[in-house]
Structure formats: C-alpha cells, structure tokens
C-alpha cells in the first residue's frame, strides 16, 4: 500500500476527477465530431494521427494552465476573442475541406500528417480548452498535500490519458463505420454530412466560447 503522502495528488480526489473528465470528454463537441468524421472519411491511421494532434494541443493548454499562463489569455478579452474567432474560422475551413475533398476508398488511411496538424491547430485555437483547465484543475488540487505544480501536472496528465482513450475509441468506431457509410450514402452525400457536422461544431464552439 502506497502511503497517502507519497501520492503526487490526494488519492481521495481521483475518483471524482476521473469521473468528471470522462463525462466532459463524452459530451459531444468539436473534437468528438471532427475525429469521428475525419476517421470515417480517411480511415483509422489518419484518425489516430488526428488524436495525436488533438492531444498535443490539449497538452499545450494544460501546461499553460499549470504554469499560470492561461490567466493572461482569459484576462485579455481582445486576445481571447482573437483566438476564439480564429478557431471558429478554422473549423469552418475544415468543413469546406470535408466537402471539397473526395478521398475515395483507395485513399483510406491517407493524409495522416495533415490530420495531425489540423488536430493540433484546432485545439490551440480553442480557448475553451484554456478555460477548461483553468476552471477544473484548481478544484482538485489540495495545497496541503504537496507542490501545487506537481498536482496540476499529474491531474492534467491523467486527463490527457482519459482523452486519448475516449478519442481513440471514437476513431475506431468512425473508421469502422466509414466504409459502410460510403457504400450507403455515396461519396458525395457522405462529404455533405461531414461538412455539415463540422460546421455544426463551429457553431457549437461559437456559442460555448461566447462569454
């Protein structure tokens, strides 16, 4: 049995923290929508590359929150709005790309590098991720347990692990459904559904980050 004080975070907060982040990641949003659509269109390998990009983007915001840098963004309305609108525009561009591109069945698992970059940029331009870490982590940090930075980094790493697991399952499900959807809907209709889905994610992001 590991002594209570030897844990990097208070073990009593872990069940609630893991449940909270799992519920947050299971809530439909831009990442979930885009990953499902990207993997349905491009296949499992490309979808997992997108997960890697998303995770790196989240990790950047997590580190910024752990070191107190996100407060600069949240305290500067003009900067926050600039990042917010850049993220919305990026999602709308992804929606157009989903409609205009036609990978076809011969290119399944193609475009992994491009999807990695899109996942990374999409999350770096999502101020909701900054607000998420800034709001969530302090509620589970116990200053009397140990170094606050160590606790923030540990909790952030646990969130990233949960996010990778859930996002990976989304990709596997999306890739498995992609071939059937192409046969059922046809390439043109599938592209239209993908574009509408990502555009809806852009609208969702505009609404959720309007504060």
N, C-alpha and C positions, 0 to 999 in steps of 0.2 A: 504494500500500500504506500503510495507516494504521499509524504506529509503535505498537509494543506498549504503551508507556506512555501513549499517547493514548486508549486504550480505557477506558471507565468501569469495566469489570471486566476481570479477567485473561482474555483470549480462550481460553486453554487450558482453562478450566473450562466453557466454554459448551456443547460437545457433550454432556458428561456431565450437565450441569444440565438442558438441554432434553430429553434422553432421560428423565431421572428424572421431571420434571414431566409429560411426556407420558404415561408409564406410570401415574403416580399419577392423572391425570385420566381415563385409560381404564379404571381399576379401578372396577367397579360400586360405587356408593354413593348416599347420599341425593340429591345434586344430579343425578346422571345419571338416577336412577329418576324423580324428580319432574319433571324437564324433559321426559323422554320422554312421561310420562303427561299432563302439562299440555298439551303441544303436540298430542298425539293427540286430546285432548278439545276443546281450544279453538282450535287452528289455529296457523299459522306466526307470524302477527303477535304474538299473545299469547305464544307460546313465546319469541320473541326479546325481548319485554319482560321475561319472566322471566329470561332470560340477563342482561339489563342489571342487574336487581336482584341476582342472584347475584354478578355481577362487582363491583358496588358494595360488597356485603357482604364479599367477599374482599379488596377493596382496603382497606377499613377495618381488617381484621385485619393485612394486610400492613404498612400504615403504623404500626399499633400495635407490631408486631414490630420494624420498622426503628428506631423510637424507644425501644425497650426497655420498652414499656408492657405487653406480654403477660406479662412476668415477674410482674407484680403479680397477674394472674389465676391463673397456674399455681402461684404460691406461696401462694395462699389457697384451701385445699380447700373451704371453705364457699361461697365465691363461685363457684368452678369448678363445684361441684355444682348451685348455683342456676341458672347458665347452662345447664348440661347438661340438667337436668330440664325447664327451660323450653323448650329446643329439642326435646326428645322429645315434650313435650305439644303443641307447635306442629305437629309432623309428624303426630301422631295426629289433631289437629283438621283438618289438611289431608286426611287420609284420610277422615274423616267428611264433609267438604265435597265430596270427589270422589264419594262415594256419594250424598249427598243432592241434589246439584245435577244438573240434566239440561239441558245447554246445547242439545242438538239441533243438526241440521245447519244451521239457519238462523242460529245464533249463532257459527258458526266464525269465528275471529279476534276474538271478543269478549273482554272482560274483561282487556285488556292492562294497564291501570293496576293492577288488583287483583293480577295475577300479578307485576308489578314489585315491589310492596310485599311480597308473600309471599316472593319470591326474596331480597329484601334482609333481611327479618326472619329468615327461616330460616337464613341464613348468619351473621347477627350473633348468633344463639342457638346457634351450633355451635362449642363450644370446641375441637373437633378442628382447625378452621381456625387457631386461635391456636397450638396445639401444632405444627401442620404448619409454619408459617412460623418459629416459634422453633427448631424442630429442623433444618429444611432449609437456611435461608439461611446460618447460620454455617459450614457445611461447604464452601461455595463462595466464601466471602469470603477474600481474601488481604490481610491488614493491610499488607503491604509494597508493595502495588500502588497504593494511594491511600486516599481517605477511605472509611471503613467504611460510613458512612451512604449515600454515593453508590452504593457497590456493592450495598448491601441494597435500595435503591430501584430500581436498574436490574434486578437479578435478580427482584425482586418484580414489576416491570412486565412482564418477559419471561414470567413465569409467568401473569400475567393474560391476555396475548396468546394463549398456548397454550390456556388455559382457555376463552377466548371462541371460538376456532376449533373446539375439540372440542365444546363445548356447543352452538354454532351448528349443527354437523353433526348432533348428536343431535336438535335441534329440527326440522330439515328432514326427517330420517328419520321422526320421530314424527308430524309433521304429515301427511306423505305416507301413512303407514300408518293414520292416524286414520279417514279416510273408509271405507277397506276394512274396518277392524275393526268400525266401527259397522254396516256392512251385514252382516258375517259373524256377529258376536256379538249384535247388537242393542244398543240404548242401555243397557238395564238390566244386561246382562252386562258390557258394557264398563265401566260405572261400578263394578261389583263388582270387576273385575280391577284397575281403577285404585286403588280403596280398599285392596285387599289389598297391592298393590305399594307404596303409600306407607306403610302400616302396617309392612310388612316393612322399609322403610328406617328407620322409627323404631326397630324392634328392633335393626337393624344399628348405628344410632348409639348406642343404649344400651350395646351390647356393646363397641363400639370406643372409647368415651369413658369406660369404667368405671374406668380407672386412677387 
